[in-house]
Amino acid sequence: MSEVSAKKARIHWFARLERRLHAWRERRARRRGRTATVLPFAGYGGTGWVRVVGRVLIVPPHRRSADGEYESIRGWRSFVGIPVGFAHATITLNGRTYDVIADRGGVIDAVIDADLPSGWQTFTMSVENQKPVEATAFIVGDEVDFGVVSDVDDTVMVTALPRPFIAAWNSFVVDEHARIPVPGMAVLIEQLMRQHPGTPMIYLSTGAWNVAPTLSRFMSRHLFPRGSMLLTDWGPTHDRWFRSGREHKLRNLRRLAEEFPNVKWLLIGDDGQHDEAIYTEFMIEHPDSVAGVAIRQLSATEAMLAGGRAVSDDHAEHTAPWVAASDGAGLREKLTDVGILH
């Protein structure tokens, strides 16, 4: 058997089934005259490069209410779009055009060589000769030495649900206006950004890319600082039923450490099972890339629903400060005590 044939043979049967289902849905939609569009997500970059992120979908028209505002979106509506696998997209940036190809789930995640000023920058993305849509990316300046990475579920947004059902509930059921922010977290992150000018803000979540627009509106509505989002694509991989959320977070943290070797990251998460273990592993691997860890402690009810608290040591041997509190105000106080805030 050739190497190519062996690779195809290793693809999980559920992944092949998923791909056939999407292809069937795409054919039906195109017969009805519907076309693909690209949904951009906030990316990031550094000197000479930018990470462009988006997704190619065939989506139903987005309805507006009588006053012209978009209607509230219940989570399941985010999943009715049909991903267009291996779609060709055009990126226009700094007057130059780049061609990129989406993955089998329609996700665009490409690094483009480009010199852009630091701060938020705009460019355009388009597919199938459709009208270009505006995309953004935050460019980290060479002088920047501090950044923030934050989890989302139970860290900036209250879920109060059993962990196995959080993603499904938030994605398919909950109205975006019904989501509740963790008290004080928006103020905490805003203060971090204000005291460290030019700081990259990364929201790193195991949530699906489908809910990125919903999360962006949630963040804006509750005054969380603007930031890049690194989510994941639900569904099977080549060799397993579902993607590993833990591996998704570790892989992106390692990537950030390689892309920004001079930046120390403040890692914000919660104590519901995985964040502490992930941050501990990353800190051991990349001690010079961690400015500190801030863990939101779940309430007794939240911890029970999450399946218990993560087993934790005293963190005395860690090379960076490690603090924990039940909300943003408590974390602000403790981060001030260790000198990360002032």
ZIRAUR-V280342 format. One line per field, one symbol per residue. psi: psi as a letter, one per 40 degrees, with the letter a starting at -180 (. if undefined). burial: b if it has 9 or more other ideal C-beta (glycine too) atoms within 8 Angstrom, else e. A space follows every 50 residues. Layout:
psi: ???
burial: ???
This chain:
psi: hidddddddehhdddddddddddddddddddeeiiiihhiihaiaaheih hhhahhihiiihiiideeihihhidddeeeihhhifihihhhhfeihihi hiaeeehhgihhhihiiiahiiaiiiiffihiihiiihhhidehehihhh ichedehhdfihddeddddddddhhdeeihihheddddddddddegiehh hhhhieiiddeddddddddddefiiiiihgaihiaiadeidiihdddddd dddddddddgeehhhhhhaifgcddddddddddddgdeehdihhhhhiid dddddeeiiihiaeedeieiihiiieaddddddddddeedi.
burial: eeeeebbeeebbeebbebbeebbebbeebbeeeeebbbbbbbbbbbeebb bbbbbbbbbeeeeeeeeeeeeebbbbebbebbbbbebbbbbbbeeeebeb bbbebbbbebebebebeeeebebbbbbeebebbebbbbbbbeebebbbbb bbbbbbbbbeeebeebbebbbebbebeebebbebbbbbbbbbbeeeebbb bbbbbbbbbbbbbbbbbbbbeeebbebbbbbbbebbbeeeeebebbebbb ebbbebbeebeebbbbbbbbbbbbbbbbbbbbbeebbebbebbbbbbbee ebbebbeebbeeeebeebebbbbbbebbbbbbbbbbebebbe
